[in-house]
Amino acid sequence: MSFVEWLSLAAVCLMGAASPGPSLLVVVNQTLNGSHLNGVVTAFSHGLMVGVWALVTVLGISQLLVHVPLLQWGLSLFAVGYLLYLARGAWGGGSMQITLSSNRQRKSLWSAASDGAAIALFNPKLALFFLALFTPFVDANKGFSEQYLLVLTPWITDTLWYLIVAILLSRPASLGWLEKHQSIINKLLAVALVVVAALLLLGNV
């Protein structure tokens, strides 16, 4: 994987993590209703499960291509279609109001770890996202030691993003900033997904 390819992969992973959704709400809820440590624990547990999904996807694609090499073209077409579908959804994504519940209950560190892991682990869309994103980068002729960046990049990117969110929530203005810029973040994600889909399509023409 070249540096440019890795940079495009990292950019999409970052935009995907930054795009407001259920995962962000879990981190915000744990941080504001628990503590900054709760937010940190949630970020690490969520990132770990994202890494697990990435690992399973990479290994799964590799095995499929080893046994059915002709599947590469079909997977590439699926990847292009799904990336464009995600881009369309991101571009027209609605706003999400981040508010605190009036009946706040203190959160334990165990709930932080379990909530962060569960919201990622039980999200089958992550598998489809990684399947589409990783298809152009997985090479069945290379071992995992040569493709480990496909797992580390989303794992580290996701963890670092939510760590930043947990830290920034110490400033009240941060929630307002996130709400205000949701549309911009979603549109940047949409553009990044279209670029990756276009590069994948051109690479298979």
MDAnalysis code that builds the backbone (N, CA, C; Angstrom):
import MDAnalysis as mda
import numpy as np

u = mda.Universe.empty(615, n_residues=205, atom_resindex=np.repeat(np.arange(205), 3), trajectory=True)
u.add_TopologyAttr("name", ["N", "CA", "C"] * 205)
u.add_TopologyAttr("resid", np.arange(1, 206))
u.add_TopologyAttr("resname", ["MET", "SER", "PHE", "VAL", "GLU", "TRP", "LEU", "SER", "LEU", "ALA", "ALA", "VAL", "CYS", "LEU", "MET", "GLY", "ALA", "ALA", "SER", "PRO", "GLY", "PRO", "SER", "LEU", "LEU", "VAL", "VAL", "VAL", "ASN", "GLN", "THR", "LEU", "ASN", "GLY", "SER", "HIS", "LEU", "ASN", "GLY", "VAL", "VAL", "THR", "ALA", "PHE", "SER", "HIS", "GLY", "LEU", "MET", "VAL", "GLY", "VAL", "TRP", "ALA", "LEU", "VAL", "THR", "VAL", "LEU", "GLY", "ILE", "SER", "GLN", "LEU", "LEU", "VAL", "HIS", "VAL", "PRO", "LEU", "LEU", "GLN", "TRP", "GLY", "LEU", "SER", "LEU", "PHE", "ALA", "VAL", "GLY", "TYR", "LEU", "LEU", "TYR", "LEU", "ALA", "ARG", "GLY", "ALA", "TRP", "GLY", "GLY", "GLY", "SER", "MET", "GLN", "ILE", "THR", "LEU", "SER", "SER", "ASN", "ARG", "GLN", "ARG", "LYS", "SER", "LEU", "TRP", "SER", "ALA", "ALA", "SER", "ASP", "GLY", "ALA", "ALA", "ILE", "ALA", "LEU", "PHE", "ASN", "PRO", "LYS", "LEU", "ALA", "LEU", "PHE", "PHE", "LEU", "ALA", "LEU", "PHE", "THR", "PRO", "PHE", "VAL", "ASP", "ALA", "ASN", "LYS", "GLY", "PHE", "SER", "GLU", "GLN", "TYR", "LEU", "LEU", "VAL", "LEU", "THR", "PRO", "TRP", "ILE", "THR", "ASP", "THR", "LEU", "TRP", "TYR", "LEU", "ILE", "VAL", "ALA", "ILE", "LEU", "LEU", "SER", "ARG", "PRO", "ALA", "SER", "LEU", "GLY", "TRP", "LEU", "GLU", "LYS", "HIS", "GLN", "SER", "ILE", "ILE", "ASN", "LYS", "LEU", "LEU", "ALA", "VAL", "ALA", "LEU", "VAL", "VAL", "VAL", "ALA", "ALA", "LEU", "LEU", "LEU", "LEU", "GLY", "ASN", "VAL"])
u.atoms.positions = np.array([
    [0.846, -1.190, 0.000],
    [0.000, 0.000, 0.000],
    [0.884, 1.244, 0.000],
    [0.648, 2.108, -0.985],
    [1.431, 3.332, -1.066],
    [0.956, 4.328, -0.008],
    [1.749, 5.385, 0.188],
    [1.384, 6.392, 1.180],
    [0.089, 7.093, 0.783],
    [-0.090, 7.364, -0.517],
    [-1.303, 8.033, -0.989],
    [-2.524, 7.152, -0.739],
    [-2.390, 5.855, -0.998],
    [-3.488, 4.928, -0.747],
    [-3.828, 4.884, 0.737],
    [-2.788, 4.821, 1.566],
    [-3.032, 4.800, 3.010],
    [-3.685, 6.095, 3.473],
    [-3.258, 7.215, 2.889],
    [-3.827, 8.512, 3.274],
    [-5.308, 8.575, 2.929],
    [-5.686, 8.048, 1.776],
    [-7.100, 8.039, 1.395],
    [-7.896, 7.128, 2.317],
    [-7.310, 5.996, 2.687],
    [-7.957, 5.075, 3.622],
    [-8.157, 5.739, 4.979],
    [-7.103, 6.399, 5.473],
    [-7.171, 7.062, 6.777],
    [-8.192, 8.195, 6.761],
    [-8.257, 8.929, 5.638],
    [-9.194, 10.054, 5.543],
    [-10.634, 9.573, 5.625],
    [-10.948, 8.492, 4.911],
    [-12.308, 7.957, 4.935],
    [-12.648, 7.426, 6.323],
    [-11.687, 6.738, 6.954],
    [-11.911, 6.218, 8.309],
    [-12.165, 7.357, 9.288],
    [-11.402, 8.439, 9.149],
    [-11.569, 9.583, 10.045],
    [-12.920, 10.246, 9.828],
    [-13.300, 10.450, 8.568],
    [-14.582, 11.066, 8.279],
    [-15.735, 10.174, 8.752],
    [-15.554, 8.854, 8.612],
    [-16.583, 7.929, 9.075],
    [-16.763, 7.991, 10.580],
    [-15.647, 8.092, 11.306],
    [-15.718, 8.193, 12.765],
    [-16.301, 9.530, 13.193],
    [-15.934, 10.596, 12.468],
    [-16.373, 11.938, 12.851],
    [-17.834, 12.204, 12.488],
    [-18.375, 11.452, 11.543],
    [-19.759, 11.656, 11.144],
    [-20.692, 11.360, 12.313],
    [-21.507, 12.320, 12.736],
    [-22.365, 12.132, 13.915],
    [-23.314, 10.954, 13.766],
    [-23.465, 10.196, 14.824],
    [-24.337, 9.035, 14.811],
    [-24.441, 8.433, 16.202],
    [-24.949, 7.203, 16.312],
    [-25.138, 6.558, 17.617],
    [-23.858, 6.457, 18.449],
    [-22.733, 6.203, 17.793],
    [-21.474, 6.062, 18.534],
    [-21.106, 7.367, 19.237],
    [-21.290, 8.478, 18.534],
    [-21.003, 9.774, 19.139],
    [-21.907, 10.019, 20.341],
    [-23.177, 9.662, 20.208],
    [-24.111, 9.861, 21.307],
    [-23.703, 9.055, 22.538],
    [-23.206, 7.838, 22.323],
    [-22.778, 6.997, 23.444],
    [-21.594, 7.640, 24.157],
    [-20.621, 8.130, 23.397],
    [-19.447, 8.769, 24.002],
    [-19.847, 10.033, 24.760],
    [-20.719, 10.842, 24.142],
    [-21.185, 12.073, 24.789],
    [-21.936, 11.748, 26.078],
    [-22.820, 10.768, 26.010],
    [-23.615, 10.376, 27.171],
    [-22.730, 9.896, 28.313],
    [-21.749, 9.065, 28.001],
    [-20.860, 8.535, 29.034],
    [-19.977, 9.626, 29.622],
    [-19.542, 10.546, 28.787],
    [-18.651, 11.612, 29.262],
    [-19.391, 12.605, 30.149],
    [-20.559, 13.037, 29.697],
    [-21.285, 14.077, 30.423],
    [-22.076, 13.536, 31.606],
    [-22.531, 12.298, 31.523],
    [-23.290, 11.725, 32.625],
    [-22.418, 10.885, 33.552],
    [-21.195, 10.679, 33.152],
    [-20.260, 9.937, 33.999],
    [-19.076, 10.808, 34.350],
    [-18.040, 10.717, 33.545],
    [-16.845, 11.527, 33.757],
    [-16.015, 11.473, 32.489],
    [-14.950, 12.254, 32.465],
    [-14.050, 12.198, 31.309],
    [-13.404, 10.820, 31.201],
    [-13.180, 10.164, 32.352],
    [-12.632, 8.809, 32.319],
    [-13.619, 7.855, 31.653],
    [-14.908, 8.057, 31.929],
    [-15.918, 7.245, 31.257],
    [-15.823, 7.417, 29.743],
    [-15.655, 8.663, 29.312],
    [-15.528, 8.921, 27.878],
    [-14.306, 8.265, 27.279],
    [-13.204, 8.292, 28.014],
    [-11.965, 7.666, 27.547],
    [-12.139, 6.161, 27.429],
    [-12.745, 5.538, 28.442],
    [-12.974, 4.089, 28.428],
    [-13.899, 3.718, 27.267],
    [-14.932, 4.522, 27.045],
    [-15.858, 4.274, 25.934],
    [-15.126, 4.356, 24.597],
    [-14.260, 5.344, 24.457],
    [-13.496, 5.509, 23.217],
    [-12.614, 4.297, 22.949],
    [-11.936, 3.812, 23.977],
    [-11.045, 2.660, 23.795],
    [-11.828, 1.389, 23.474],
    [-12.940, 1.160, 24.169],
    [-13.712, -0.061, 23.924],
    [-14.364, -0.028, 22.544],
    [-14.847, 1.152, 22.139],
    [-15.443, 1.290, 20.813],
    [-14.386, 1.074, 19.730],
    [-13.226, 1.700, 19.897],
    [-12.148, 1.536, 18.931],
    [-11.689, 0.095, 18.813],
    [-11.656, -0.617, 19.944],
    [-11.237, -2.018, 19.933],
    [-12.186, -2.863, 19.097],
    [-13.493, -2.649, 19.251],
    [-14.460, -3.429, 18.484],
    [-14.431, -3.059, 17.001],
    [-14.143, -1.791, 16.710],
    [-13.963, -1.395, 15.310],
    [-12.759, -2.143, 14.724],
    [-11.688, -2.254, 15.508],
    [-10.522, -3.017, 15.078],
    [-10.844, -4.481, 14.842],
    [-11.711, -5.051, 15.684],
    [-12.124, -6.451, 15.515],
    [-12.888, -6.620, 14.201],
    [-13.819, -5.709, 13.922],
    [-14.550, -5.769, 12.660],
    [-13.592, -5.660, 11.474],
    [-12.623, -4.757, 11.577],
    [-11.651, -4.586, 10.489],
    [-10.841, -5.859, 10.284],
    [-10.395, -6.468, 11.382],
    [-9.599, -7.697, 11.293],
    [-10.400, -8.818, 10.653],
    [-11.627, -9.020, 11.121],
    [-12.474, -10.083, 10.575],
    [-12.723, -9.855, 9.086],
    [-12.937, -8.598, 8.702],
    [-13.218, -8.288, 7.298],
    [-12.011, -8.558, 6.410],
    [-10.842, -8.114, 6.857],
    [-9.619, -8.331, 6.066],
    [-9.348, -9.825, 5.887],
    [-9.433, -10.577, 6.980],
    [-9.180, -12.018, 6.901],
    [-10.231, -12.702, 6.032],
    [-11.477, -12.251, 6.147],
    [-12.544, -12.846, 5.352],
    [-12.362, -12.605, 3.866],
    [-12.025, -11.368, 3.496],
    [-11.800, -11.057, 2.080],
    [-10.610, -11.849, 1.546],
    [-9.551, -11.929, 2.328],
    [-8.351, -12.661, 1.896],
    [-8.681, -14.117, 1.603],
    [-9.442, -14.742, 2.503],
    [-9.796, -16.153, 2.311],
    [-10.695, -16.335, 1.101],
    [-11.635, -15.421, 0.905],
    [-12.515, -15.508, -0.259],
    [-11.715, -15.427, -1.560],
    [-10.759, -14.505, -1.607],
    [-9.980, -14.322, -2.830],
    [-9.013, -15.478, -3.070],
    [-8.558, -16.114, -2.002],
    [-7.676, -17.273, -2.147],
    [-8.432, -18.426, -2.807],
    [-9.672, -18.649, -2.361],
    [-10.452, -19.778, -2.861],
    [-11.240, -19.446, -4.123],
    [-11.611, -18.180, -4.289],
    [-12.366, -17.780, -5.485],
    [-11.752, -16.488, -6.037],
    [-10.636, -16.589, -6.748],
    [-9.943, -15.396, -7.257],
    [-10.829, -14.500, -8.129],
    [-11.765, -15.107, -8.873],
    [-12.618, -14.323, -9.766],
    [-13.562, -13.406, -9.004],
    [-13.652, -13.613, -7.689],
    [-14.555, -12.808, -6.880],
    [-14.072, -11.359, -6.749],
    [-12.803, -11.122, -7.066],
    [-12.230, -9.785, -6.928],
    [-13.040, -8.748, -7.703],
    [-13.408, -9.082, -8.933],
    [-14.146, -8.129, -9.764],
    [-15.535, -7.871, -9.186],
    [-16.195, -8.942, -8.750],
    [-17.522, -8.798, -8.173],
    [-17.508, -7.983, -6.894],
    [-16.509, -8.238, -6.039],
    [-16.377, -7.476, -4.803],
    [-16.107, -6.004, -5.094],
    [-15.332, -5.765, -6.146],
    [-15.022, -4.384, -6.505],
    [-16.284, -3.637, -6.941],
    [-17.126, -4.305, -7.729],
    [-18.382, -3.680, -8.150],
    [-19.288, -3.410, -6.946],
    [-19.341, -4.384, -6.036],
    [-20.130, -4.185, -4.815],
    [-19.585, -3.003, -4.027],
    [-18.258, -2.941, -3.920],
    [-17.624, -1.868, -3.158],
    [-17.976, -0.499, -3.737],
    [-17.897, -0.381, -5.070],
    [-18.223, 0.889, -5.724],
    [-19.672, 1.277, -5.429],
    [-20.580, 0.333, -5.613],
    [-21.991, 0.607, -5.381],
    [-22.288, 0.986, -3.943],
    [-21.692, 0.258, -3.001],
    [-21.987, 0.525, -1.591],
    [-21.369, 1.840, -1.128],
    [-20.175, 2.149, -1.618],
    [-19.541, 3.424, -1.270],
    [-20.371, 4.599, -1.783],
    [-20.911, 4.470, -2.992],
    [-21.761, 5.531, -3.534],
    [-23.071, 5.637, -2.757],
    [-23.583, 4.500, -2.324],
    [-24.801, 4.495, -1.505],
    [-24.551, 5.206, -0.173],
    [-23.407, 4.908, 0.452],
    [-23.054, 5.571, 1.703],
    [-22.851, 7.072, 1.486],
    [-22.237, 7.421, 0.341],
    [-21.998, 8.834, 0.036],
    [-23.314, 9.591, -0.101],
    [-24.278, 8.973, -0.768],
    [-25.589, 9.607, -0.931],
    [-26.254, 9.828, 0.425],
    [-26.177, 8.816, 1.286],
    [-26.771, 8.949, 2.610],
    [-26.076, 10.012, 3.439],
    [-24.737, 10.066, 3.340],
    [-23.980, 11.055, 4.112],
    [-24.277, 12.471, 3.624],
    [-24.380, 12.646, 2.314],
    [-24.608, 13.981, 1.757],
    [-25.952, 14.548, 2.203],
    [-26.953, 13.699, 2.255],
    [-28.281, 14.161, 2.647],
    [-28.613, 13.881, 4.096],
    [-27.590, 13.550, 4.886],
    [-27.809, 13.212, 6.285],
    [-28.407, 14.367, 7.068],
    [-29.377, 14.042, 7.917],
    [-30.014, 15.079, 8.722],
    [-29.169, 15.470, 9.915],
    [-29.641, 16.470, 10.626],
    [-28.924, 16.950, 11.806],
    [-29.294, 16.117, 13.022],
    [-28.429, 16.103, 13.992],
    [-28.649, 15.343, 15.212],
    [-28.433, 16.272, 16.392],
    [-29.463, 16.455, 17.198],
    [-29.360, 17.348, 18.342],
    [-28.789, 16.587, 19.526],
    [-27.699, 17.089, 20.063],
    [-27.039, 16.448, 21.192],
    [-27.465, 17.173, 22.458],
    [-28.259, 16.504, 23.269],
    [-28.745, 17.132, 24.488],
    [-28.547, 16.215, 25.678],
    [-28.524, 16.829, 26.857],
    [-28.416, 16.076, 28.096],
    [-29.794, 15.744, 28.629],
    [-29.932, 14.556, 29.165],
    [-31.185, 14.178, 29.791],
    [-31.354, 14.915, 31.114],
    [-32.599, 15.305, 31.411],
    [-32.852, 16.002, 32.671],
    [-32.734, 15.063, 33.866],
    [-32.910, 13.746, 33.609],
    [-32.784, 12.755, 34.682],
    [-31.463, 12.014, 34.537],
    [-30.393, 12.719, 34.775],
    [-29.069, 12.131, 34.588],
    [-28.750, 11.141, 35.698],
    [-28.141, 10.046, 35.318],
    [-27.687, 9.046, 36.270],
    [-26.200, 8.811, 36.036],
    [-25.476, 8.758, 37.121],
    [-24.035, 8.550, 37.007],
    [-23.747, 7.202, 36.368],
    [-22.781, 7.196, 35.471],
    [-22.432, 5.988, 34.744],
    [-21.180, 5.360, 35.334],
    [-21.177, 4.033, 35.414],
    [-19.997, 3.329, 35.903],
    [-19.016, 3.122, 34.761],
    [-17.770, 2.808, 35.108],
    [-16.766, 2.529, 34.081],
    [-17.113, 1.253, 33.317],
    [-17.754, 0.307, 34.007],
    [-18.157, -0.922, 33.323],
    [-19.196, -0.616, 32.245],
    [-20.147, 0.268, 32.570],
    [-21.155, 0.632, 31.575],
    [-20.505, 1.369, 30.407],
    [-19.464, 2.155, 30.694],
    [-18.745, 2.858, 29.630],
    [-18.091, 1.862, 28.679],
    [-17.423, 0.853, 29.249],
    [-16.742, -0.155, 28.429],
    [-17.749, -0.980, 27.628],
    [-18.833, -1.395, 28.280],
    [-19.814, -2.249, 27.600],
    [-20.600, -1.467, 26.548],
    [-20.952, -0.218, 26.849],
    [-21.701, 0.583, 25.875],
    [-20.861, 0.860, 24.628],
    [-19.597, 1.228, 24.837],
    [-18.726, 1.514, 23.704],
    [-18.497, 0.301, 22.828],
    [-18.295, -0.865, 23.477],
    [-18.061, -2.097, 22.718],
    [-19.325, -2.541, 21.996],
    [-20.467, -2.460, 22.682],
    [-21.714, -2.967, 22.114],
    [-22.165, -2.166, 20.898],
    [-22.045, -0.829, 20.966],
    [-22.530, -0.007, 19.865],
    [-21.732, -0.264, 18.583],
    [-20.484, -0.714, 18.734],
    [-19.668, -1.049, 17.559],
    [-19.826, -2.513, 17.170],
    [-19.827, -3.402, 18.170],
    [-19.870, -4.838, 17.892],
    [-21.167, -5.252, 17.213],
    [-22.290, -4.668, 17.652],
    [-23.587, -5.060, 17.101],
    [-24.047, -4.107, 16.002],
    [-23.084, -3.643, 15.225],
    [-23.379, -2.771, 14.094],
    [-22.902, -3.453, 12.811],
    [-23.771, -4.247, 12.172],
    [-23.358, -4.978, 10.964],
    [-22.973, -4.060, 9.811],
    [-23.383, -2.780, 9.875],
    [-23.002, -1.844, 8.816],
    [-21.494, -1.643, 8.768],
    [-20.824, -1.852, 9.909],
    [-19.360, -1.730, 9.925],
    [-18.723, -2.772, 9.020],
    [-19.281, -3.988, 9.044],
    [-18.728, -5.048, 8.194],
    [-18.876, -4.689, 6.719],
    [-20.050, -4.176, 6.334],
    [-20.272, -3.782, 4.942],
    [-19.379, -2.604, 4.560],
    [-19.226, -1.657, 5.498],
    [-18.377, -0.496, 5.251],
    [-16.932, -0.928, 4.998],
    [-16.417, -1.805, 5.856],
    [-15.041, -2.268, 5.695],
    [-14.890, -3.159, 4.466],
    [-15.919, -3.951, 4.169],
    [-15.862, -4.787, 2.973],
    [-15.696, -3.924, 1.727],
    [-16.469, -2.847, 1.677],
    [-16.380, -1.945, 0.527],
    [-15.065, -1.172, 0.522],
    [-14.643, -0.742, 1.702],
    [-13.451, 0.105, 1.796],
    [-12.164, -0.678, 1.572],
    [-12.115, -1.929, 2.046],
    [-10.878, -2.704, 2.001],
    [-10.670, -3.462, 0.700],
    [-11.728, -3.682, -0.064],
    [-11.627, -4.498, -1.275],
    [-10.476, -4.088, -2.196],
    [-10.280, -2.800, -2.474],
    [-9.176, -2.449, -3.391],
    [-7.791, -2.628, -2.794],
    [-7.693, -2.810, -1.474],
    [-6.384, -2.869, -0.828],
    [-5.949, -4.287, -0.446],
    [-6.916, -5.205, -0.333],
    [-6.576, -6.565, 0.091],
    [-5.980, -7.342, -1.075],
    [-4.866, -8.004, -0.825],
    [-4.187, -8.819, -1.828],
    [-4.043, -10.233, -1.258],
    [-4.702, -11.187, -1.903],
    [-4.685, -12.563, -1.409],
    [-3.288, -13.171, -1.445],
    [-2.390, -12.600, -2.240],
    [-1.033, -13.140, -2.359],
    [-0.086, -12.610, -1.284],
    [-0.593, -11.690, -0.460],
    [0.234, -11.133, 0.598],
    [-0.268, -11.603, 1.952],
    [0.661, -11.785, 2.874],
    [0.293, -12.200, 4.220],
    [-0.254, -11.042, 5.027],
    [-0.804, -11.381, 6.205],
    [-1.392, -10.341, 7.042],
    [-0.348, -9.327, 7.487],
    [0.904, -9.770, 7.642],
    [1.960, -8.861, 8.095],
    [2.167, -7.716, 7.120],
    [1.750, -7.904, 5.860],
    [1.894, -6.861, 4.848],
    [0.614, -6.036, 4.683],
    [-0.434, -6.413, 5.420],
    [-1.707, -5.710, 5.293],
    [-2.267, -5.274, 6.642],
    [-1.402, -5.274, 7.653],
    [-1.856, -4.949, 9.000],
    [-2.385, -3.519, 9.120],
    [-1.935, -2.628, 8.219],
    [-2.397, -1.240, 8.279],
    [-3.901, -1.132, 8.038],
    [-4.465, -2.099, 7.332],
    [-5.897, -2.091, 7.090],
    [-6.676, -2.257, 8.391],
    [-6.068, -2.896, 9.368],
    [-6.710, -3.076, 10.673],
    [-6.336, -1.936, 11.612],
    [-5.058, -1.594, 11.648],
    [-4.597, -0.567, 12.579],
    [-5.175, 0.816, 12.271],
    [-5.326, 1.127, 10.980],
    [-5.773, 2.478, 10.613],
    [-7.161, 2.803, 11.154],
    [-8.195, 1.987, 10.879],
    [-9.512, 2.320, 11.444],
    [-9.551, 2.189, 12.962],
    [-8.815, 1.239, 13.504],
    [-8.775, 1.044, 14.955],
    [-8.238, 2.296, 15.654],
    [-7.064, 2.738, 15.226],
    [-6.423, 3.889, 15.863],
    [-7.188, 5.178, 15.560],
    [-7.633, 5.325, 14.311],
    [-8.364, 6.541, 13.930],
    [-9.637, 6.696, 14.753],
    [-10.396, 5.618, 14.879],
    [-11.645, 5.661, 15.636],
    [-11.385, 5.973, 17.110],
    [-10.403, 5.293, 17.685],
    [-10.089, 5.510, 19.099],
    [-9.643, 6.937, 19.354],
    [-8.740, 7.455, 18.527],
    [-8.224, 8.810, 18.725],
    [-9.332, 9.853, 18.568],
    [-10.222, 9.651, 17.586],
    [-11.289, 10.629, 17.385],
    [-12.176, 10.737, 18.621],
    [-12.594, 9.596, 19.151],
    [-13.494, 9.639, 20.306],
    [-12.774, 10.031, 21.593],
    [-11.476, 9.813, 21.651],
    [-10.690, 10.355, 22.769],
    [-10.700, 11.881, 22.708],
    [-10.522, 12.417, 21.518],
    [-10.561, 13.869, 21.339],
    [-11.926, 14.418, 21.735],
    [-12.991, 13.720, 21.314],
    [-14.352, 14.154, 21.666],
    [-14.525, 14.183, 23.172],
    [-14.078, 13.116, 23.855],
    [-14.221, 13.051, 25.310],
    [-13.459, 14.178, 26.000],
    [-12.289, 14.500, 25.474],
    [-11.478, 15.579, 26.063],
    [-12.110, 16.942, 25.798],
    [-12.591, 17.149, 24.578],
    [-13.162, 18.442, 24.217],
    [-14.469, 18.737, 24.947],
    [-15.139, 17.700, 25.416],
    [-16.416, 17.916, 26.099],
    [-16.246, 18.609, 27.439],
    [-14.998, 18.829, 27.856],
    [-14.764, 19.619, 29.064],
    [-15.083, 21.085, 28.793],
    [-15.218, 21.445, 27.513],
    [-15.586, 22.805, 27.113],
    [-17.022, 22.785, 26.606],
    [-17.930, 23.511, 27.245],
    [-19.340, 23.493, 26.851],
    [-19.573, 23.846, 25.387],
    [-18.711, 24.675, 24.830],
    [-18.907, 25.103, 23.441],
    [-18.699, 23.965, 22.447],
    [-18.045, 22.887, 22.892],
    [-17.735, 21.790, 21.981],
    [-18.979, 21.101, 21.442],
    [-19.979, 20.912, 22.307],
    [-21.217, 20.291, 21.841],
    [-21.876, 21.143, 20.765],
    [-21.881, 22.448, 20.985],
    [-22.450, 23.354, 19.992],
    [-21.696, 23.284, 18.684],
    [-20.369, 23.170, 18.756],
    [-19.555, 23.079, 17.542],
    [-19.886, 21.818, 16.766],
    [-20.019, 20.694, 17.478],
    [-20.341, 19.434, 16.820],
    [-21.696, 19.519, 16.120],
    [-22.682, 20.088, 16.823],
    [-24.009, 20.214, 16.228],
    [-23.987, 21.134, 15.002],
    [-23.251, 22.230, 15.113],
    [-23.217, 23.232, 14.045],
    [-22.563, 22.705, 12.774],
    [-21.545, 21.842, 12.939],
    [-20.760, 21.400, 11.785],
    [-21.104, 19.986, 11.311],
    [-22.220, 19.435, 11.777],
    [-22.593, 18.086, 11.353],
    [-22.737, 17.991, 9.842],
    [-23.400, 18.965, 9.242],
    [-23.636, 18.924, 7.805],
    [-22.331, 18.954, 7.018],
    [-21.392, 19.782, 7.453],
    [-20.098, 19.878, 6.768],
    [-19.338, 18.557, 6.866],
    [-19.326, 17.964, 8.063],
    [-18.632, 16.691, 8.266],
    [-19.224, 15.614, 7.367],
    [-20.566, 15.559, 7.321],
    [-21.231, 14.552, 6.489],
    [-20.913, 14.740, 5.010],
    [-20.868, 15.979, 4.558],
    [-20.589, 16.239, 3.142],
    [-19.124, 15.922, 2.804],
    [-18.215, 16.184, 3.735],
    [-16.816, 15.806, 3.513],
    [-16.675, 14.291, 3.407],
    [-17.410, 13.572, 4.264],
    [-17.406, 12.116, 4.191],
    [-17.945, 11.651, 2.851],
    [-19.037, 12.263, 2.386],
    [-19.632, 11.885, 1.104],
    [-18.635, 12.070, -0.042],
    [-17.929, 13.197, -0.053],
    [-16.940, 13.459, -1.101],
    [-15.808, 12.434, -1.048],
    [-15.334, 12.135, 0.156],
    [-14.249, 11.166, 0.308],
    [-14.679, 9.787, -0.194],
    [-15.900, 9.393, 0.101],
    [-16.401, 8.093, -0.347],
    [-16.521, 8.043, -1.867],
    [-16.971, 9.121, -2.478],
    [-17.082, 9.164, -3.940],
    [-15.704, 9.075, -4.587],
    [-14.724, 9.759, -4.010],
    [-13.358, 9.714, -4.551],
    [-12.809, 8.293, -4.502],
    [-12.982, 7.615, -3.367],
    [-12.499, 6.229, -3.233],
    [-13.226, 5.325, -4.223],
    [-14.545, 5.506, -4.369],
    [-15.311, 4.694, -5.316],
    [-14.828, 4.925, -6.745],
    [-14.544, 6.172, -7.096],
    [-14.070, 6.495, -8.445],
    [-12.709, 5.863, -8.713],
    [-11.815, 5.947, -7.734],
    [-10.485, 5.346, -7.888],
    [-10.584, 3.833, -8.024],
    [-11.490, 3.236, -7.262],
    [-11.680, 1.787, -7.346],
    [-12.234, 1.394, -8.687],
    [-13.188, 2.155, -9.214],
    [-13.780, 1.876, -10.499],
    [-12.754, 2.009, -11.612],
    [-11.963, 3.084, -11.578],
    [-10.935, 3.286, -12.597],
    [-9.873, 2.195, -12.566],
    [-9.610, 1.698, -11.362],
    [-8.590, 0.662, -11.220],
    [-9.038, -0.679, -11.761],
    [-10.356, -0.838, -11.969],
    [-10.869, -2.118, -12.473],
    [-11.385, -2.031, -13.894],
    [-11.233, -0.854, -14.512],
    [-11.656, -0.707, -15.906],
    [-10.636, -1.347, -16.827],
])
